[in-house]
């Protein structure tokens, strides 16, 4: 939650790497010892935040590690609010180009982790600030209850594992809203119980 990391992704990665080491994580790929140091500062471009995905075994943390990349404007605003000089610096999500899923996807294409066609499909699927452009809304009915639903891009996970190619996968989420209940319409967001994912 450090606003300065948005402009210094190398430091953002260095801090994350130290956290991983504190947890007992070690990258053991001797053929590509600097892979994450080369990739991660680039992969932190355009995102709002990320979650670590590690495997904790009886013997400790395994070398395989994943980064779930998100593109949420509200999260960016909350992080910028922690900077006491944000108004003087005129810091806004727009001024620091976050979230910008298009920039992140450009990096995936550059690194060979995504094709141009799938980059376009991810943006058309409603990732980040383009939620309103999600897949076609479908009207459904369960008994007497009617609701609208649509599937949008939720996040992109990049996974590193020694001896294997780097993977980038897109995860989708379903949104629904009841349309025939009394009072204000309640909205909720559900992630599929079965992961909807596509390799980029």
N, C-alpha and C positions, 0 to 999 in steps of 0.2 A: 504493500500500500504506500509506496514511495513515489510521489509525483515526478521526481527527478529521473526515475527509471524510464519514463516514456521517451525521454530525449537521449538516454544513454543505455541502449539495450545490452551493450557489452557488460556494464556494471550490473544490470538486471540479471543477466545470466550468471555472472560471477557470484552474486548473492545467492541465487538459487542453487548453484553448484555446491556452494559451501553448506547450505542447508541439507542437501542430499548427502554430502560427506558426513555431516553430523549425525545423520540417520544410519550411517554405516554403508551407504551405497558406494560402489566402486565400478568404474567402467573398465572392463577386462578385455576389450578387443585390441589385441596387440598389433593387428594389421591396420587399424584405423584409430590410433590412440587419441587423436585430436578431433574426431568427428563432431562431437557435440559442441566443442569450442568453435568450430567453423560454422556449424549450422544454426545453433540456437540464437546468437545475436541477430541473425537475419530473420529467423522465424518469429521473433517477438515484435516485428513491425506490423502496425495496423490493428493489433488486438487490444481488447480492453483489459483482460486478465486471463489467467489460465489456472488449471488445477493439475497437480501432479498425480500420476497413476503409477504406483510402485507395487511390487510383489514382495510381501513379507513372509518368508518361510521360517521353519524351525532353525535353520542355520543362519538366518539373517536376511537382509535385503538383497534380492537378486539384481544382476546388472541391467536387466531389461527395464526400461523406463518410458513412460508415455506422458505427453503434455496435451491436455484438453484445452484448446484455444477457443475463447469466447469473444463476442463482438457486441458488447452491451453498453449503450450510451450512458445509462444511469450509473453504471459502475465507474465509468470514466469521470463523470461529474463528481461523484462521491470522493474519489481519490484526489481530484484537483482541489476540492474544498478543504483538504488537509493542508494545503500550501497557504500560509498566512499572507503571502504576497501575490496571491492569484489575481486579484483585481488590478494591481499595479502592473503585473506582467501580462495582463489581458489574456489569461489562460482560459481556453474553452476547448471542448472536444474538437471543434472545427479547426481551431488554430494549431492544434498539435496532431491533426489528422488521425484521430482515434474516436470511435472505431472506424477502420477502413478495411473491410474484408477484401476489397479489390486489391489493395496493396499487398496484403498477406498472401492472397492467391497468386499474385504475380511472382512472389518469392518461391512458392511451391512450384510454379512452372519453370522458373529459372533453375531450381535445384533438381529438376527432373522428377518431381514427386506428383505432378499433376499435368494433364494435357490442357490445351487451350479450350477444347470442347467442354471438358468437365469443369473448367473454371467458369465458363459462361453458365453452365447448368447450375452450379452452386449459387451464383448470384441471382439467377432467375428463380431459384428455390426459396428465396426470402431470407438470406443470411444477414445477421446484424441489423443495420438500419433500413433494410429493404423488406422488413417483415410483411408489410402490406402487399408486397408483390409475391406472396407465397403461392403455393400450388392452388389450383381451382378449389373454391369453397364447395363442399358437398352438403346437401341437406339430407338428414337422416331421421329415422323415427324408431323408438324403442317403446312398445306398448302405446301409451297415450302421450309420451314425452317426445317432443321434437327438438332437434338441435342442429346447429351448423358445425361443421368441422373442416379443418384443413391441415395439411402437413407442411411444415417449414424446416429449413435448415437450422439445427440447434447449435452444434459446435463441430469443430474439426480436430481430430486427435492425431498427433504425430508420435510415432513409436520408434524407439531405438533399441536394438537388440544385437549384442555381439555376434558377428558372423552372418548376419542377415541384412537384406536391404532395408533402408529406412521406409516406413509405411506412413501414408497419410490417408485417413478415412473420415468420411463425412457422416455425421449422426443426425438423424431427423427427429422431430418432435411433433406431436399432434396437439392442436388447439381446438377447443370446442366452446360453444355458448348455447345454453338452453334458449329456446325461442317462444315457449308457450306457458311459462310459469308466471305466477302472480308477482307483482312488484317489479323492482329493477332486475334486469337480466343479470344473472351471475355468470362471470367468466372464470374459467380455470384453464390451467395448462398442464397437460399430461405428457410425460415422456413414455414412449412405448415400453411395455413390459418386455417385449422382445425387441432388442436393439435393431433399429432400422439403420443400416450403414452401407455405404458404398465406397469402394476404393477409388481414390482420386488418381 
